[in-house]
């Protein structure tokens, strides 16, 4: 496959037929099996003896292969690390050492180190619920970062049942352990009326290393925590008394503190909730006394051995109020010019906010383009929410080799990554991250390169990267059990190469040399394990194995989940999108090899073969559909029907189940599902600018009967038999009609390219580009204004956001669309 040559002509000057060219490129297609020779009784006895020996050797080989495969599964790739040892520590990278690297909590900070000391915020409106981790359906009406530079400062706003919390932080360099930082939390109520009691819980916790010592004031107020840790040295966390809004003097408050053993950071919320007792009294001078829930020491959660410490400072008051917390590093004492609090903190926040706005304009130029101030604020928030969602994770994935039943823990790993959603998916996803890096690479190329290198260091010795990274107990606690296990045959689109193509021109050569062997191994793994039934075809492995449960068995590996593929999964499938991703990958690796002075013929030739428009036509053009398509064992005559399973004697009657009925037997054919997959040769710009197929694709994009909506391109044509159809009783449609920002961004990027290229379709591409860009940007902004969130996807009927929120993963690519930066 890697040696695919360009098309050649036959001796009579006519072009060879595609089947003949495929056969010539692959010697296996020319081999003929010869009949066995020899017979007779003596030969039979010898053959039986030889067969027994061969069977024994074969069984031993099978067992050896099983052990070897399991060993390779958990063995890291032997190439030098893409992230050099020590490069993420406080001395080598002080500005990125501390950060808001806990995306699953509303507000918290930690360091980029395993077993890190963590800090965080919880709150409780008495009569309501304890808030800590960001949850999809917890009733918080809106929250998100308004400004965040990914490095030194951030401003977030949270609205919760009339309460408005503004969380701000600023970092200050100095010393050998990442410097100091300060928090400010401002609490106020919307509307009029008596303010409810509000408790704010500030905490610091360890996870396996480090010690914490409380510093008490009057025996009840936790004034500070004196701590030490391997990565932090000595430090002091100080909780300043609250003041009125605008610095108006001291604010009356009641105080409680909690010291407890921690069984794991994932149990912090449970630990605090269990310690709450309605026995504390709020007694403001000259006002009625009120009871509230205050923390009291419990010694930890019963039956769970401790792994660390928790010290928590509870402040109970009536809003409005301002509270500040400072962390001061012992090694920065000599360089410190005073505590970063009060007016000094206000001045620092103002300086950073001004610098952020100037940098944003210098990077994206929205003001110069005449974009309105509300839309610029929205774009700043979209970028900031992605930067504020970057996390640092440590732990082991749970892996399964297809040759073994028992799962095994993977190698101990760390991962620095953005996340798709703080509420639903606060962990790393392989194909999402390539889209994230397109935006991050524009804002901070060094940060994007660091994240990309962390991902490539997850490679095992076979060249596989698990598609979903669930590292550590906190990450695992947020994942449904059926998705924890990562299967070694399952791939994901190599979108990291999409980001690398953007980063490549300005990336330092030593960095690229560290990446190159890992990228080679990853691409070769994809090329080997996802190969299709014929040369230059590819097939996603790991489709759902119980097809009778599904209207169309899912293909999670593709990232498009329930997008309709062949109705009956088989080894005969040819998946169009994967072929296009591999073409992109070969093209990027060829460019990388050229930049490094490495041999590039293999990648160059493969990119040429996979970009060959005539071969693409022959393998994937479906004349009856008028579009490119998958090929496989397929029947369009399928439906879900209710069936009642046979009763079991002595048991209650079983509930009816939705099961698939196939009214017409499947046969090898193109899959008649026009949608995002059909567009991939255009999306990844494999089609030549003068391709005769472009008009049909552009027509399908603009057709309201098919993909066009006033809000962006829908994922599946409205006239498709799978459009908005449930896949099972419990699986609503996902990639079957909704508008997704990541694919629409690829469409804008491609249309922009075709509009600039010489060819007969440039004016049509330019017209579609202008319309599509307006529709997408206007709707995403409109839904943000209405709800306060970016959404996972958008309804094609009215543009309403749906799925997870906030979803400032690839939906934040709207910023690049606004800037027309592709």
N, C-alpha and C positions, 0 to 999 in steps of 0.2 A: 504494500500500500504506500509506503514511504517513497518508493522509487517510481511513482506514477509519472510516465513521460507525457509530453505534449502530443497532440493528435498528429498522425502522419498519414500520408496518402498512399494508396496502393500503386502497383506498377502501371496500371492503366490511367492513373491520374484521378481516379474517383476516390471519394472519401470512404474509409472502411465503415462498416456498420458498427454501432456501439457494442453489440454482443461480441463481435469478433475482436474488437479492441480490448474489451475486458478480459476475454480468454487469453489473449496474447500477453497481457500484463500479469496474469496470475498463472504460473505453471501448474498449480494444483488442478485447474480446470481442464488441463490437457492429459492428465494421467489416466491410464486405463488399468483396471485391476485384472491381473492374469489369473487363470484357474490354477488350483493346486496340482502338483505333480506327484506321481508315485502312489502305489497301493500295495496290498498284501498283508498276511497275518503277522509276519515279523515286524514289518514296519508299524503295524497297529499297536503291538506290545510296546515297542520303543516309544511310539507316539504317546501311549497312555502314561508311561513313566515320565516322559518329558513334560506331558501336560500337568501331571501332579507336581513336578518340580516347579514348573512355570506358575502353577496356581499358588504354591507356597511363596514363591518369590513375588508374585503379583500382590498377594495379601500383605506381605511385608512392605512392598513398595507403597501400597495404598496407605498403610498405617504411617509409614515414614512421610508420605506426602501430606497426610492430615496434620501430623505434628509440625512439619516444616511450614505449612501454610499458616497454622495458628501462631507459630513463632514469628513468622514474617509480619503477621497482622499487627503485632504489638511492638515490633522493633522499629525504632526511628530510622529514617533514611541516613545513610552513612556520609553524605556530602557535608562539608562544613556548614555550620549554621548560617542562615540568612541574617539573623539578628546576632551580631557578635556578642560574646559573653561580656557582661558588665555594661553594655551600651545603653541599657535602660535604667541604670542606677542613678542615685542622686548626684554623683560627681560628674558622670558622663552626660546626663540629660536632666539637669536640675529643674528646668521649666516644665517638664512633663512628668516629674516624679509624683507629685501630688496631683489629684484631679477628682472630678465628680465621676469616678470610674465605677459607680454602683447604679447603673441605669434603672434597676428594678425598684429603687426606693425614690420617694418624692424628692428628698434632698439628703445627700450624704457624700462623704469624701473618703478616699483611701489612697494608698500608694501603689505604684506598679511593682508589687513584690508579692510572692507567695506568702500565705499566712499573715497578711498585712493587718496592722491595726486599722480599724474602721471607725468612722464617726458618722452620726446621722441624726435625723430629726423625726420625731413622731408628734402628733397632736391629737387632742380630744376636746371637742365641744361637748360639755357635760349634758347628757341627754342624747348624744349621738354615738358614733362609732370611733374607735381608735384608728387613726390613719398612720400608715408607715410605708408599706409597699404599694406601688401604683398598680391598681387592679382595673380591669376593663369595666366592671359593672359595680363599682363601689359608691357611686352617687356623687363623686367629685365632678362638678359641672364642667370645669376646664382647667387645664394646667399646661405649663410648658415654658421653655426658656425663651425669653424675648431677646436677650443678647448673651452670647457665649463665644469667646474667641478660641476655645479649645485648648487654652494654655494658662492664662493668668486671671481671668475674671468671668463672672456670669451673673445674670439677673433673670429670675424666674418669677412668674406670677401663678398663684393657685387660688381658685375660687371654689369654696366648699360650703354650700347651704348658707349663704349670706356672709360668710367669713372670707376675707381677702388676705392671703399671706403673700408677702413679697420676700423671696429669699435671695440674698446677694452674697457673693464671696469675692475676695481679692487675695492673690498670692504675692508674697514679697520675697525676693531672692536673698540668699545669704547663708553662709556656713557650709557644712559638708553633708547635710541631710535633707535637702530640698527646700530649705528656707521656712518662712512663717506663712500663715494665712489667717484671715479673719472672716467671720460670718456676720451678717446682719439679717435679722428676721423682723419684718414689720407686720403687725397684725391689726386689722381694722374691720369694721362691720359695714356692709352695704345697707342703705336705708336707715330709717329711724326706729326708735324703740329701745328698750333696755337691752344692754349687751349681755349675752350669756357668759357664764364662766368658761374660760378657755385654759386648758393646760398644754404647755409646750414641753416636750421631753427631749433634752439634748443628751446624747450618749456617746461613749467611747467603749470599744470592745476589742478584745484580743482573740486570736484564733490559733492557738497552739504555741505561740511564742510571744514574749514581752510581758511586762508586769505593769500594773497600775496601782497607784496609791491615792486614796481620797484626801483632800485638804478641806476640812469642814470649818464653817463659820457658825458660831453659836450652837454647835452640836447638831444643827438641823439643815443648814444650807450648804450644799456642795459648791464651794467657791472655786475649786480648781481640782485638777487631776495631775499628779506628777507621775510621768510614765517613762519607761525605757524600753527600747526594742532594738533588735539587731540592725535593722535598716534605718532606724530613726535616731539612734543614740538616746540621749536624754531630751525630754520635751515637757512642756507644761501647757495644759489646756485650761483656760480661764473662762468662767461664766460670769460676765459682768451683770450687775443689777439692772433690771428693766427701767426704761424711762418712758415718758409720755411721747406721743408722736411729735416729730419735729424737735426732739431734744428737750422737751419741756419738763425738766426736773425728774426726780425719782418717781417711780410708779409703785403703788402698793401691790404686793404679791404675797402668796403663800408658797412655801418651799417644801419639797419632799425629795429624798434621794434613795436610790436603790443600788446596792452592791450585791452581785449574784454571780454564781458560776454559770458558764455558758456551755451547753452541750453541742453547740454548733451555731454559726451565724444565721442559718436558716430558721432557727427557733427563737430569734430575738423577739418577734412580735408576740408569740405565745408566752414567752417568759414575762414580758411586761404586762400583758393582758391578765395573766394569772395572778400577778402581784397586786393588782388594783383592789382597793378596799374602800367602801363608802363610809369612811370614819374620819376623814380629814375635815377641818373647818376653815372656811374663808371668812375672816373677821375684819373687814375694813373699818377704820375709826368712824364712829357715828352712823354706821349703816347696819342693816340687818345681817346676821350671820347666816352662812349657807354651807351645807355639807357638799363635799365633792369626792370623787374617786382619787385617792392618792396611792402611790406605790409604797409598798412595805416589803422589807427583806423576806425572802422565802427560802433562800438557800439553793435555788435552782429548780429545774423540773424533775419530778420524781422518776427514778429508774433510768436516768440518762447520765452517763459519766461526763464530768466536765472536760471541756477542751480549752477553755479560756475564761476571761473575766469580763464582766460588764459593770460599768459605773454610769449611773444615769441621774441627771439633774432635772427635776420636775418644777416648773414655774407655773403657778396658777394665778390668773388675773382677769380683769375685765378689759377688753380691747377699747380704745386703741393703745398700742404699746410698741416699743422697739427694744429688741434684745440683741446683744452682741456676744460673740464667742471668739476667742483668739487662741491660736496655737503658736507657741513660740519654741523654736528649736534651740536646744542648749548650745549647739555649735555656732549659732548665728548671733550670740549675745554681743560679741565684740563689734559687729557691723551694724547693730540695730540702733536707729536714731530715735527710738521711742515706740511705744505700743501703737499698733495700727488699729485705733478705735476712735469713736466719737468724730470730731471734726477731721482728724487725719484720715479716717476711713472714708468719710464723705468725699473728701478731696480726691482720694485715690480712685474711688468709684467713678467720679465725674471725669477724671483723666482717662481712665480705661474706656468709658462709654464713648467719649469723643474720638479716641483712637480707633475704636471698633467701627464707628460709623464712617470714618474717613477711609479705613482699610477696605470696608465693604464696597464703598463707592469706587475706590481705585481698582478693585478686583472685578466687579461686575458692571459698573458704569450705568446703573439703572437711572440715577438722577440725570445724567447727561442724555439719556434716551427719552426723557420726558415722562418717566413712570411716576405716577402719583405718590404722595407721601404714604397714604394707607397701604398701597401695594408694596412700597419699599419696606415698610415696617413688617409686613407679612413675609416678605422674602428674607429679611433679617431673622425673623423668628423661625422660619423653616430651616435655614442653615444652622441657627443656634441650637435648635432641638436635636438636629443630627449630631452636632459637636457635643452637646450635653448628654447624648445617649451613648457616647463611647465608653466602653467598659474594659476592665482588666480582669481576666478569669484564670483560675488555676485549678487543676484537678485531672481526672482521668475520664475519658469517654468509655461507655460500655459498648463493646464491639462484638460482632458475630461473623465468623467465617461461614460461608455457605456449605463447607464440608463438615462443620461441627454443629451439634445442637446447643452446646453450652456457651453462653456469652462469656467473654473475658474482658477484664479491665484493660484499657489501652495504656500506653506509656504516659507517665506524668508529663503534663503539658501546661504551657501558659499561652494566653491569647489576648492580644490587645486589638480591639475591634469595635466598630460601630454596630448598632443593633437595629433591626427593623422597627421594633415597637417596644417602648418601655413597659407597657401594660401587658401585651400578649406574648411578645417574643424578645425578652430581655437577654439575648444570647446571640452567638455568632451563627449566621447562615451563609454558606459558601457562595451561592449564586447571588444573593442579595448584596454581598460585600463588594463585588465588582462594580455594581451600580453606585453604591455609596461612595466609592473611591473616585468616581468621575467628578463628583461635587467636591469632596475633600481635597482632591488633587489640585483643584483650581484655587481653593482657599489657602492650603498649606501643603505644598508638595512634599516637604520633609515628613510631615505627619502621615500622609498617604503612603509614602514609601515604607515607613516604619510598620504600619498596619499590614501592608502587603507582605512584607518579610515575615511577620509573625504568622500569617496564614501559611506560607510556604514551609515554615518550620514544623508544621503539623504532619508533613508527609511521612508515611511509613516506608519501609524498605522496598515495597512493591511499587510505590509511587501513588498511593491512594490517599486522599484527604476526605474524612467523613463529612457529609453534607451539612450536618447540624452539630454544633459544638456545645456540648452540655458538660461543662467543666466545673466541678465543685458542687457542694450540697445546696448552696443558694440557687444556682442555676437549675439543678435537677428538681428542686422543690416546685418549680414553675412549669414543669413539662408533664403532659399526660403520659402515663406509663407506656402506652403503645408506641410512643415516638422516641423513647429514651434509647432504645437499641439501634445502633448504626450497622448496616449490613455492608459487607466488604465488596459486594458486586455493584453497589449503587453509586452512581456518579452524580454530577450536577453540572450545569453549564459552566464552562471555564471563563466566566465574566471577569475574573481577575486579569485576564489577558487583554480584555477591553480597556481596563484601567491602565495596564502597563503600556499599551500603545500610546496613550496620552502622556504618560510620565516619561517615556523612553528618551525623547530628545534631550532633556535637561538632567537626567539622572546621572550621578557620578559613576564612572566606569568600575571602581572597586565594588560598589553596591551591585551593579548589574552582573559582575563576575560571580558574586556569591549566589545570586538568584539563578543563574543560567543552568547549572546541573540539576537543580530542583525542578525548574520549569520543564527541562527535558524529560525528567523522570515522570512528572505528572502527565505531560502530553503523551508520552509513550504508553503510560497506563491506560489513558483514555482510548488511544489508538488500538491497543491490544484487546482490552476487555469489552469495549463497546462496538467492536467491529460488526458489520451487518452481514447478510447472507451472500453478498456479492462484493467484489472489489469496489472500493470507493463508495460504499454504503455503510451506514451506521445504525445501531439499534440501542435504545435505552434499555438497560437491564432493570430488573426489580419491579416490574408491573405487578399489580395485585394478582394474587395467585388463586383467588376464589371468585372466578368471573361471574358465577350465578348470583352473587349478592349485588352486583353493580349493573346499572344500565350500560356503563362503559368502564371497564377496569381502569383505575387511576394509574398515572405514570409520574409518581412523585419525583423521580430522578430528574425529570425534565424541568422541574420548577413550575410547570403549568398544570400540575395535579390532575384535575378531572377534565382537561381539554380532550375532546373525543379523538381517540386513536382507533386502530383496528379493533373490532368488537371482540375478537378471539385472539388473545396474545399468543404469539408463536415466534419461532426463530426466523421466520420468513419476513419479518417486518423491516421496513426501511423508513427511518424517521428523518424527515426533512430538516427540522430545526437543528438536530445534532450534527448533521452533515455540514450545515452552515456554520455552526460554532467551531467545528474542526477546521473548516477553511479559514476562519478568522484566526484560530490558534496557530495554524501553520504559517500564515502571513506574518503574524507578530513575532513568532520565533525566528523566522527568516530575517526579519529586520533586526532583531536582537543579535543574532549570530553575526550579521554584517557589521553591526556597531562594534562588536567585540573582536572582529577579525577571526571568527570561528567558521568552520565549514558550514555552508548554508544550503548546499545543493538539495539535500533531502527535504528540507522544509520548503524551499523555493519550488521544487518540483511538485510536492504534494499540494501546496497552495495553488499552483497552476492547474493541476488536475481537478481539484475540488471547486475551482472557480470556472472551469470550462462550461460555458453556458449550454453547449449542445449536449454534453454528457448529463448535465443537470436536467435538461429537458427530457432526455430519454428515460432517466431514472425516476423523475418526480413530477413531470407535467401531466395533469389529468385532463384530457380534452373534454370529457363530459362535464367536468366541473368548471373548466375555463380558468384553472388556477393550478399552482403547485400543491402537492399533497403528499401525505404519507402513503405507504403501500403496505398491505398485510392481508391476513386471513380475516375477511370482514363480511358482515351482513348488516344492511341498513334496517332490516325488518326485525327489530328487537324492541321490547317494551317491558316495563315492570308491572307485574300483576300480583294481586294478593293471593296467597296460598295458605291453607291451614295444614300444618304438619300432622302426620298420623298420630293419633292419640296413643299414650302409653298407659297400659292397665294400672289402675291404682293411683294415678296422678291426675291433677286437674287438666282440663282441656288446654292444649297449647295455644298461645296467642297466634293470630295470623301473621304472616311475614310477607314482605315484598320480595319476590324472586323474579329473576329475569326469564322471559319467554323469548325464544328465537323462532320466528315464524318462517324464516327462510334460511336454509343452511348457508354458512359462510363459504366464501371462495376467495382465492387470491385476487385482490383488486385494489384500486386506489380508494382511499377513505374520503368520502364525500362530505368533509367538514371544512367549510371555508371560514377562515378566521386568522388569528395571529400566526399560527404555524404556516399558513399559506403565504404569508408576507415575508418570511425570513430571508429569502434570496434578495429581496429589496431592503429589508431592515438592516442587514449586515453588508449591504452594497456589493453583493456578488454579481448582480446583473449589470451588464454593460449599459452605458448611457443610451445606446441605440438599440437595445434589446427589443425584439418584437413582442416580448411578453409584458413589457412595462405598461402599455396602455390598458391591458386587462386588469392588472393589479391596481393601477391608479383608479380605474373605473370601479372596482370592488370597494376600494377605500372610500370613494365619494358617494357610493350608492347608499341611500337611507334604508333600502330594503336589505342591505347587507351590513356594512361595517360603520357607516357614517352616522354620527349623532351630533347634536349641538354641544356636546361636552367632551368629545374626543372619540377615538375609534373604539368600538365595542370589540370584545375578545372573540365573539362568535357571531356569524351572520344571523340576522333576525329570521331569515328564511331557512335556517338549518333545522333539521329534526331534533337536534339536541339543545336548541336555544332555550336557556333558562329552565331546563329540565333537571329535576332532582336526580342524583346519581344512586342514592339508596333512600330508604325511609328516613334516615337521620342525616343525610348529606345534602344540604341545599346546593344549588348551582354556585360555582366559584369562578372558574374561567370559562363560563358559558354565556357571556353577554355583557358582563360588567366592563367598565372602562378602567384600565390599569395604566398608571402614569409611566412606569418603566418602559413598556412596549411603545406607548405613544411618544416617549422621548426618543427611542430608537427610530420611530417613523419620522419624527421631525428632523432628526439628524440626517437621515437618508434623503428625505425630500430636499433638504437644504443643499445636500451634496449634488443631487441630480439637477437641481435648479441652477447650479453653477457650472455644470459640465456641458460641453458642446454636444448637442444631440437633438433629435426631433421632439423630445418630450419635455424639454427644460421649462417651457412656459407653463405647461400643465402642472408640472411638479411644483413650480413656484407658487402658482395659484392655490394648490392644495396645501402647501406649507403655510401660507399666510392664514388661511381659514382655520386649519387645524390648530395652529399655535394660539390663535385668538380664542378658540373654543375651549381648549384645554386650560390655558392660564386663567381665563375668566371664571371658569367653573370651580377650579381648585381654590381660587381666591374667594369666590362667593361663598363656598361651603365653609371655608375657614372663618370668614366674618360671621356667619350664622351660628357656627358651633364652637369655634375656638380651636379646632383640630385640623390637621392633615389626616386623611383617611387611607385605609389600605386599598380600597377601590371605590368606584363611584357607579351608581345606578345609571344604566343607559337610557332610562325613561325620563328621569327628571334631574339627573346629575347629583342626587343626594349621596353624601358619603355613607359608606357601609363597610362592614368588616371591622377590623381593629382600629382603635384610635387611642392615643395619638400614634400616627404611623409616619414618622419623619425619617423613614428609611428612603427607599427609592422614590416615594412621593415628593421628597424634597428636591428632586431633579427639576421641578418646576422652576427653581431659581435659574438654572442654566438655560431653560427655555425662554424665560423672561429676558435674560441677557443675550440670547441668541449665540450662546457659547457652546459649540459642539466639538 
